[in-house]
């Protein structure tokens, strides 16, 4: 059984901190999975896990920042909040460079922790939605003919029908037919929507 969308994974070597965080988050409606060290978390971790990860910096064996980097290198998308009783600017900078959502010092402000967890989970849901749209658009792109793909590239580059016709040495009417077909296949109802979907596919934010 996979962890739920509201699962918080805690990697913390101090039993009292683990218990306190587990109780707090459990009372707030989160599922909680606890690990005493980075190594045991890595042994259990699965890429499909969804939720949020709280990592203490100072632990025996692999420390929290090393665990964060390891997960980043593995392509993990689970959002991470770093917690520490010994915060400093260099540690915070290193954590944020490795894409930490937040860096919280002990004793932890409960309201700020909950806010950071909600932010982390909302960001993961949004990222998952974008990836789902990319995957769907990729599948639709595969249905285009080579000529339709050429027309699409020129349309998103801002070329008008007459320009496209000249570049591809076909009639304007043929361009219009290809354009209509590709937009139907890609389920877009306007050039603006086509451009937006194309930019999302390329990993570029379209506003």
PAMARKE-490955 format. One line per 8 residues: number of its first residue (from 1); their letters; for each residue x, y, z of N, C-alpha, C. Coordinates in Angstrom, 2 decimals, m for minus. Each point is the difference from the previous one (the first is absolute). Example, Ala and Ser with C-alpha at 12.3 -4.5 7.8 and 13.67 -1.06 7.14 Angstrom:
<rs>
1	as	13.19/m5.69/7.80/m0.89/1.19/0.00/0.90/1.20/0.00 ~ m0.35/1.05/m0.72/0.82/1.19/0.06/m0.77/1.09/0.73
</rs>
This chain:
<rs>
1	xxxxxxxx	0.85/m1.20/0.00/m0.85/1.20/0.00/0.88/1.24/0.00 ~ m0.30/0.95/m0.90/0.80/1.20/m0.10/m0.41/1.01/1.06 ~ 0.96/0.81/0.51/m0.35/1.06/0.93/m1.01/0.95/m0.65 ~ m0.88/0.59/0.82/m1.01/0.91/m0.54/0.62/1.33/m0.38 ~ m0.83/0.83/m0.67/0.47/1.31/m0.44/0.33/0.91/1.18 ~ m0.53/m0.30/1.18/0.26/0.83/1.18/0.98/m0.67/0.95 ~ 0.94/m0.76/m0.55/0.99/m0.67/0.83/1.21/0.90/0.24 ~ 0.43/0.09/1.24/1.23/0.71/0.34/1.00/m1.05/0.47
9	xxxxxxxx	1.14/m0.05/m0.67/1.08/m0.92/0.36/0.98/0.78/0.87 ~ 0.29/m0.53/1.17/0.90/0.68/0.94/1.28/m0.82/0.14 ~ 1.14/0.65/m0.27/1.30/m0.65/0.19/0.72/0.78/1.10 ~ 0.00/m0.57/1.19/0.49/0.70/1.19/0.53/m1.02/1.00 ~ 1.22/0.22/0.50/0.62/m0.98/0.90/m0.43/0.17/1.45 ~ m0.56/1.14/0.37/m0.40/0.24/1.38/m1.42/m0.54/0.22 ~ m0.16/m1.05/0.83/m1.32/m0.60/0.20/m1.05/0.98/0.52 ~ 0.41/0.91/0.88/m0.97/0.95/0.57/m0.53/0.96/m1.07
17	xxxxxxxx	0.88/0.43/m0.90/m0.41/0.89/m1.08/m0.90/m0.75/m0.98 ~ 0.40/m1.25/m0.32/m0.83/m0.82/m0.89/m1.40/m0.16/0.55 ~ m0.09/m0.34/1.30/m1.30/m0.24/0.61/m0.84/1.29/0.03 ~ 0.64/1.11/0.32/m0.73/1.27/0.09/m0.53/0.41/m1.37 ~ 0.84/m0.14/m1.03/m0.43/0.35/m1.36/m1.09/m0.95/m0.48 ~ 0.18/m1.27/0.29/m1.00/m0.98/m0.42/m1.35/0.27/0.62 ~ m0.02/0.34/1.29/m1.25/0.31/0.69/m0.64/1.26/m0.57 ~ 0.79/1.04/m0.16/m0.50/1.26/m0.54/m0.64/m0.20/m1.38
25	xxxxxxxx	0.73/m0.66/m0.89/m0.48/m0.15/m1.37/m1.17/m0.98/m0.08 ~ 0.02/m1.03/0.86/m1.11/m0.93/0.04/m1.30/0.69/0.40 ~ 0.10/0.88/0.99/m1.17/0.75/0.45/m0.50/0.97/m1.07 ~ 0.89/0.41/m0.90/m0.39/0.90/m1.10/m0.52/m0.76/m1.22 ~ m0.10/m1.31/0.11/m0.58/m0.78/m1.09/0.97/m0.59/m1.00 ~ 1.29/0.11/0.28/1.00/m0.56/m0.91/0.31/m1.45/0.37 ~ 0.31/m0.79/m1.01/0.61/m1.31/0.25/1.48/0.25/0.25 ~ 0.59/m0.72/0.92/1.40/0.22/0.35/0.77/m1.30/m0.09
33	xxxxxxxx	1.15/0.05/m0.68/0.91/m1.15/m0.08/1.34/0.47/0.54 ~ 0.54/m0.72/0.99/1.18/0.47/0.72/1.22/m0.90/m0.26 ~ 1.16/0.66/m0.17/1.27/m0.70/m0.17/1.02/0.61/0.96 ~ 0.86/m0.84/0.57/0.97/0.47/0.98/1.29/0.49/m0.64 ~ 0.21/m0.33/m1.29/1.23/0.44/m0.67/m0.21/0.00/m1.51 ~ 0.95/0.64/m0.69/m0.10/0.16/m1.45/0.08/m1.34/m0.72 ~ 0.84/m0.88/0.51/0.20/m1.29/m0.68/m1.27/m0.84/m0.02 ~ m0.73/m0.02/1.11/m1.24/m0.79/0.04/m1.06/0.61/m0.91
41	xxxxxxxx	0.00/1.33/m0.11/m0.94/0.64/m0.93/0.33/m0.40/m1.44 ~ 1.27/0.07/m0.37/0.39/m0.34/m1.36/m0.30/m1.46/m0.33 ~ 0.14/m0.88/0.98/m0.31/m1.41/m0.23/m1.48/m0.20/m0.32 ~ m0.84/0.81/0.63/m1.45/m0.16/m0.16/m0.57/0.84/m1.14 ~ 0.68/1.07/m0.37/m0.54/0.99/m0.93/m0.37/m0.58/m1.35 ~ m1.14/0.47/m0.53/m0.46/m0.33/m1.34/m0.31/1.28/m0.76 ~ 0.41/0.10/m1.26/m0.19/1.24/m0.77/m1.45/0.44/m0.10 ~ m0.94/m0.94/0.10/m1.41/0.36/m0.15/m0.61/0.58/1.28
49	xxxxxxxx	0.77/0.06/1.08/m0.54/0.56/1.24/m0.40/1.45/m0.21 ~ m1.11/0.37/0.63/m0.55/1.34/m0.14/m0.19/0.58/1.40 ~ 0.35/1.24/0.19/m0.16/0.62/1.31/1.08/1.04/0.23 ~ 0.57/m0.01/1.20/1.00/0.99/0.38/1.01/m0.67/0.93 ~ 1.24/0.43/m0.07/1.08/m0.60/0.79/0.62/1.03/0.94 ~ 0.00/m0.32/1.30/0.69/0.83/1.00/1.31/m0.69/0.35 ~ 1.11/0.71/m0.17/1.31/m0.59/0.26/0.78/0.84/1.01 ~ 0.49/m0.66/1.04/0.89/0.67/0.94/1.40/0.04/m0.63
57	xxxxxxxx	0.74/1.06/0.26/1.35/0.10/m0.58/0.98/m0.93/0.70 ~ 0.11/0.11/1.31/1.03/m0.75/0.72/m0.52/m1.36/0.45 ~ 0.50/m1.04/m0.66/m0.37/m1.37/0.35/1.23/m0.88/m0.12 ~ 0.05/m1.11/0.74/1.11/m0.94/m0.15/0.02/m0.54/m1.43 ~ 1.18/m0.30/m0.52/0.09/m0.50/m1.37/m0.21/1.13/m0.99 ~ m0.84/m0.23/m1.00/m0.28/1.02/m1.01/m0.80/1.14/0.63 ~ 0.47/1.25/m0.17/m0.75/1.11/0.57/m1.15/0.42/m0.93 ~ m0.81/0.93/0.49/m1.19/0.39/m0.74/0.27/0.64/m1.34
65	xxxxxxxx	1.02/0.84/m0.08/0.31/0.66/m1.26/0.52/m1.01/m1.03 ~ 0.75/m0.99/0.46/0.48/m1.05/m0.91/m1.17/m0.83/m0.53 ~ m0.97/m0.28/0.88/m1.19/m0.74/m0.43/m0.77/0.82/m1.03 ~ m0.14/1.28/0.24/m0.70/0.88/m0.94/0.66/m0.03/m1.38 ~ 1.33/0.10/0.00/0.73/m0.03/m1.28/m0.15/m1.35/m0.69 ~ 0.03/m1.08/0.77/m0.14/m1.34/m0.57/m1.35/m0.14/m0.71 ~ m1.04/0.48/0.65/m1.34/m0.08/m0.59/m0.09/0.85/m1.26 ~ 0.62/1.16/0.03/0.00/0.87/m1.18/0.72/m0.66/m1.16
73	xxxxxxxx	1.12/m0.63/0.29/0.77/m0.71/m1.04/m0.79/m1.17/m0.58 ~ m0.87/m0.61/0.82/m0.81/m1.12/m0.47/m1.23/0.46/m0.77 ~ m0.17/1.31/m0.11/m1.15/0.52/m0.73/m1.29/0.02/0.80 ~ 0.12/m0.06/1.33/m1.19/0.01/0.86/m0.70/1.35/m0.08 ~ m1.34/m0.05/0.00/m0.80/1.22/m0.05/m0.71/0.27/1.32 ~ 0.28/m0.81/1.01/m0.68/0.21/1.28/0.55/1.27/0.65 ~ m0.86/0.94/0.40/0.48/1.27/0.57/0.60/m0.22/1.39 ~ 1.03/0.79/0.29/0.76/m0.19/1.24/0.02/1.27/0.85
81	xxxxxxxx	m0.23/m0.19/1.29/0.16/1.07/0.99/1.12/m0.43/0.94 ~ 0.99/0.86/0.14/1.12/m0.29/0.88/m0.29/0.55/1.40 ~ 0.24/m0.82/1.03/m0.15/0.46/1.38/1.34/m0.19/0.71 ~ 0.32/0.94/0.88/1.30/m0.09/0.66/0.00/0.76/1.32 ~ 0.81/m0.50/0.93/0.22/0.71/1.25/1.26/0.82/m0.05 ~ 0.69/m0.06/m1.14/1.29/0.70/m0.13/0.06/0.70/m1.36 ~ m0.93/0.88/m0.24/m0.06/0.68/m1.30/1.08/1.03/m0.19 ~ 0.48/0.12/m1.21/0.94/1.05/m0.35/m0.22/0.36/m1.46
89	xxxxxxxx	0.56/1.11/m0.40/m0.24/0.52/m1.35/0.48/m0.97/m1.07 ~ 1.18/m0.59/0.21/0.53/m0.92/m1.01/m0.88/m1.23/m0.18 ~ m0.50/m0.54/1.10/m0.89/m1.17/m0.08/m1.30/0.36/m0.71 ~ m0.54/1.16/0.34/m1.24/0.44/m0.64/0.21/0.20/m1.49 ~ 1.11/0.63/m0.36/0.29/0.22/m1.43/0.12/m1.33/m0.74 ~ 0.69/m0.94/0.61/0.18/m1.32/m0.63/m1.34/m0.72/m0.16 ~ m0.85/0.12/1.02/m1.31/m0.66/m0.07/m0.85/0.59/m1.12 ~ m0.03/1.31/m0.10/m0.82/0.64/m1.02/0.56/m0.23/m1.40
97	xxxxxxxx	1.32/m0.10/m0.12/0.59/m0.32/m1.30/m0.42/m1.39/m0.47 ~ m0.27/m0.88/0.95/m0.47/m1.34/m0.34/m1.53/m0.07/0.01 ~ m0.63/1.16/m0.12/m1.45/0.13/m0.22/m0.86/m0.28/1.22 ~ 0.51/0.26/1.20/m0.84/m0.12/1.19/m1.13/1.01/m0.07 ~ m1.18/m0.41/0.50/m1.14/0.91/0.05/0.19/1.01/1.13 ~ 0.56/m0.47/1.13/0.21/0.89/1.13/1.12/m0.55/0.88 ~ 0.48/0.86/0.90/1.10/m0.34/0.91/m0.43/0.50/1.37 ~ m0.40/m0.92/0.89/m0.58/0.38/1.28/0.92/m0.38/1.16
105	xxxxxxxx	0.15/0.94/0.92/0.85/m0.25/1.16/m0.83/m0.44/1.20 ~ 0.58/m0.93/0.79/m0.64/m0.45/1.24/0.22/1.04/1.10 ~ m0.92/0.17/0.93/m1.31/m0.66/0.04/m0.87/0.49/m1.16 ~ m0.70/m0.93/m0.61/m0.72/0.31/m1.22/m1.32/0.72/0.29 ~ m0.21/1.09/m0.73/m1.27/0.72/0.06/m1.05/m0.87/m0.71 ~ m0.98/m0.49/0.74/m0.96/m0.94/m0.56/m0.80/0.60/m1.16 ~ m0.41/1.25/0.15/m0.79/0.65/m1.07/0.83/0.11/m1.28 ~ 1.26/0.36/0.16/0.87/0.13/m1.17/0.26/m1.36/m0.64
113	xxxxxxxx	0.14/m1.03/0.83/0.23/m1.34/m0.53/m1.19/m0.46/m0.84 ~ m1.21/0.17/0.53/m1.20/m0.41/m0.73/m0.12/0.79/m1.30 ~ 0.28/1.29/0.07/m0.06/0.84/m1.20/0.99/m0.49/m1.06 ~ 1.22/m0.36/0.44/1.02/m0.47/m0.93/m0.39/m1.35/m0.61 ~ m0.59/m0.87/0.81/m0.43/m1.30/m0.50/m1.10/0.17/m1.04 ~ m0.96/0.87/0.28/m1.09/0.25/m0.95/0.54/0.58/m1.31 ~ 0.96/0.92/0.12/0.62/0.58/m1.19/0.71/m1.08/m0.81 ~ 0.72/m0.87/0.70/0.75/m1.07/m0.68/m0.94/m0.93/m0.74
121	xxxxxxxx	m1.08/m0.40/0.66/m0.94/m0.94/m0.62/m0.75/0.64/m1.17 ~ m0.35/1.27/0.15/m0.68/0.71/m1.09/0.92/0.09/m1.21 ~ 1.28/0.25/0.25/0.96/0.08/m1.10/0.16/m1.33/m0.70 ~ m0.01/m1.10/0.78/0.14/m1.32/m0.60/m1.21/m0.36/m0.85 ~ m1.19/0.36/0.48/m1.22/m0.25/m0.77/0.02/0.78/m1.30 ~ 0.43/1.27/0.07/0.07/0.83/m1.20/1.00/m0.58/m1.00 ~ 1.16/m0.44/0.50/1.02/m0.57/m0.88/m0.50/m1.29/m0.65 ~ m0.74/m0.78/0.78/m0.55/m1.25/m0.54/m1.03/0.29/m1.09
129	xxxxxxxx	m0.79/1.05/0.19/m1.00/0.39/m0.99/0.67/0.43/m1.30 ~ 1.08/0.79/0.13/0.74/0.44/m1.19/0.58/m1.20/m0.74 ~ 0.56/m0.95/0.74/0.59/m1.18/m0.64/m1.06/m0.84/m0.69 ~ m1.19/m0.07/0.60/m1.09/m0.75/m0.63/m0.40/0.65/m1.32 ~ m0.04/1.33/0.00/m0.34/0.71/m1.24/1.09/m0.19/m1.06 ~ 1.24/0.02/0.44/1.10/m0.23/m0.94/m0.09/m1.39/m0.62 ~ m0.27/m0.98/0.84/m0.08/m1.38/m0.48/m1.14/m0.16/m1.00 ~ m1.15/0.61/0.32/m1.13/m0.07/m0.91/0.29/0.68/m1.32
137	xxxxxxxx	0.66/1.15/0.05/0.32/0.73/m1.23/1.03/m0.77/m0.82 ~ 0.97/m0.65/0.68/0.99/m0.80/m0.71/m0.67/m1.11/m0.80 ~ m0.97/m0.65/0.63/m0.71/m1.09/m0.69/m0.74/0.52/m1.22 ~ m0.59/1.18/0.14/m0.73/0.58/m1.14/0.96/0.44/m1.11 ~ 1.18/0.50/0.39/1.00/0.40/m1.00/0.40/m1.18/m0.89 ~ 0.01/m1.18/0.59/0.41/m1.19/m0.75/m1.00/m0.36/m1.10 ~ m1.20/0.58/0.04/m1.01/m0.30/m1.02/0.14/0.92/m1.22 ~ 0.84/1.03/0.09/0.16/0.93/m1.12/0.81/m0.63/m1.12
145	xxxxxxxx	m0.36/0.36/m1.23/0.82/m0.40/m1.14/1.24/0.88/m0.03 ~ 1.06/m0.39/m0.72/1.19/0.84/m0.09/m0.31/1.42/m0.49 ~ m0.91/0.11/m0.97/m0.34/1.32/m0.53/m0.76/0.82/1.04 ~ m0.91/m0.63/0.71/m0.73/0.72/1.05/0.95/0.47/1.09 ~ 1.00/m0.80/0.30/0.99/0.39/1.01/0.79/1.22/m0.48 ~ 0.34/0.01/m1.29/0.72/1.16/m0.56/m0.85/1.26/0.09 ~ m1.27/m0.12/m0.34/m0.90/1.15/0.05/m0.13/0.49/1.44 ~ m0.13/m0.93/0.94/m0.13/0.38/1.40/1.22/0.79/0.48
153	xxxxxxxx	1.20/m0.47/m0.33/1.22/0.69/0.43/0.03/1.43/m0.53 ~ m0.46/0.19/m1.22/m0.01/1.34/m0.59/m1.09/0.87/0.60 ~ m1.14/m0.61/0.32/m1.09/0.76/0.63/0.44/0.52/1.37 ~ 0.60/m0.86/0.82/0.41/0.44/1.34/1.19/0.96/m0.07 ~ 0.69/0.00/m1.12/1.10/0.96/m0.19/m0.53/1.37/m0.42 ~ m1.32/0.09/m0.19/m0.61/1.29/m0.33/m0.18/0.27/m1.48 ~ 0.18/m1.02/m0.82/m0.15/0.18/m1.45/m1.48/m0.01/m0.39 ~ m0.35/0.86/m0.95/m1.36/0.04/m0.52/m0.16/m1.02/m1.12
161	xxxxxxxx	m1.25/m0.29/m0.34/m0.28/m1.03/m1.00/0.75/0.22/m1.31 ~ 0.02/1.25/m0.47/0.66/0.28/m1.28/1.51/m0.24/0.10 ~ 0.58/0.36/1.13/1.43/m0.24/0.20/0.30/m1.50/0.04 ~ m0.85/m0.73/0.70/0.18/m1.45/0.10/m0.10/m0.64/m1.38 ~ m0.97/0.47/m0.77/m0.17/m0.53/m1.35/1.26/0.21/m0.83 ~ 0.61/1.18/0.11/1.22/0.30/m0.75/1.18/m0.85/0.45 ~ 0.13/m0.17/1.31/1.11/m0.78/0.55/m0.11/m1.47/m0.42 ~ m1.21/m0.55/0.07/m0.20/m1.42/m0.29/m0.33/m0.26/m1.48
169	xxxxxxxx	m0.17/1.08/m0.75/m0.31/m0.10/m1.43/m1.30/m0.77/m0.24 ~ m1.00/0.39/0.75/m1.34/m0.55/m0.18/m0.98/1.16/m0.04 ~ m1.23/m0.26/m0.34/m0.99/1.09/m0.10/m0.48/0.42/1.39 ~ m0.50/1.22/0.06/m0.55/0.51/1.25/m1.16/m0.88/0.45 ~ m0.81/m0.45/m0.95/m1.13/m0.88/0.33/0.48/m1.30/0.63 ~ 1.09/m0.55/m0.51/0.54/m1.23/0.56/0.52/0.23/1.42 ~ 0.61/1.15/0.22/0.45/0.36/1.35/m1.20/0.03/0.94 ~ m1.09/0.62/m0.45/m1.20/0.12/0.83/m0.55/m1.38/0.36
177	xxxxxxxx	0.02/m0.93/m0.98/m0.49/m1.36/0.24/0.88/m0.72/1.02 ~ 1.33/0.08/m0.18/0.92/m0.63/0.95/m0.18/0.59/1.40 ~ m0.16/1.32/0.04/m0.15/0.69/1.28/m1.27/m0.46/0.71 ~ m1.09/m0.11/m0.74/m1.26/m0.45/0.58/0.12/m1.43/0.52 ~ 0.66/m0.85/m0.78/0.16/m1.40/0.40/0.84/m0.12/1.28 ~ 1.12/0.72/0.04/0.89/m0.14/1.16/m0.64/0.57/1.26 ~ m0.75/1.09/m0.15/m0.65/0.58/1.17/m1.11/m0.91/0.52 ~ m0.66/m0.72/m0.92/m1.03/m0.96/0.42/0.65/m1.17/0.74
185	xxxxxxxx	1.13/m0.49/m0.53/0.69/m1.11/0.63/0.55/0.37/1.38 ~ 0.43/1.25/0.12/0.59/0.46/1.26/m1.05/0.59/0.95 ~ m1.25/0.00/m0.44/m1.13/0.47/0.81/0.21/1.44/0.48 ~ 0.48/0.84/m0.91/0.15/1.42/0.29/m0.98/0.77/m0.87 ~ m0.60/1.03/0.56/m1.00/0.75/m0.76/0.46/1.38/m0.44 ~ 1.28/0.30/0.24/0.55/1.28/m0.44/1.52/m0.11/m0.10 ~ 0.59/0.91/m0.75/1.46/0.02/m0.12/0.63/0.28/1.36 ~ m0.64/0.88/0.78/0.54/0.33/1.33/0.05/m1.25/0.88
193	xxxxxxxx	m1.05/m0.83/m0.06/m0.02/m1.22/0.80/1.06/m0.99/m0.49 ~ 0.18/m0.05/m1.32/1.04/m0.86/m0.58/1.38/0.42/0.50 ~ 0.26/1.28/m0.01/1.30/0.52/0.46/0.19/m0.31/1.48 ~ m1.05/0.19/0.80/0.09/m0.27/1.44/0.33/m1.47/0.27 ~ m0.70/m0.89/m0.69/0.26/m1.43/0.18/1.41/m0.37/m0.45 ~ 0.43/0.60/m1.08/1.34/m0.27/m0.55/1.07/0.44/1.01 ~ m0.19/1.17/0.60/0.98/0.51/0.96/0.03/m0.85/1.26 ~ m1.16/m0.46/0.45/m0.05/m0.89/1.17/0.75/m1.29/m0.31
201	xxxxxxx	m0.20/m0.52/m1.22/0.69/m1.22/m0.42/1.52/0.19/0.02 ~ 0.44/1.18/m0.37/1.42/0.29/m0.03/0.56/0.38/1.37 ~ m0.87/0.02/0.99/0.46/0.35/1.36/0.17/1.47/0.21 ~ m0.70/0.82/m0.80/0.08/1.45/0.12/m1.34/0.49/0.52 ~ 0.00/0.77/1.07/m1.25/0.48/0.55/m0.65/1.00/m0.95 ~ m1.26/m0.25/m0.30/m0.76/0.89/m0.85/m0.98/0.79/0.86 ~ 0.09/1.30/m0.03/m0.89/0.83/0.81/m0.91/0.79/m0.93
</rs>
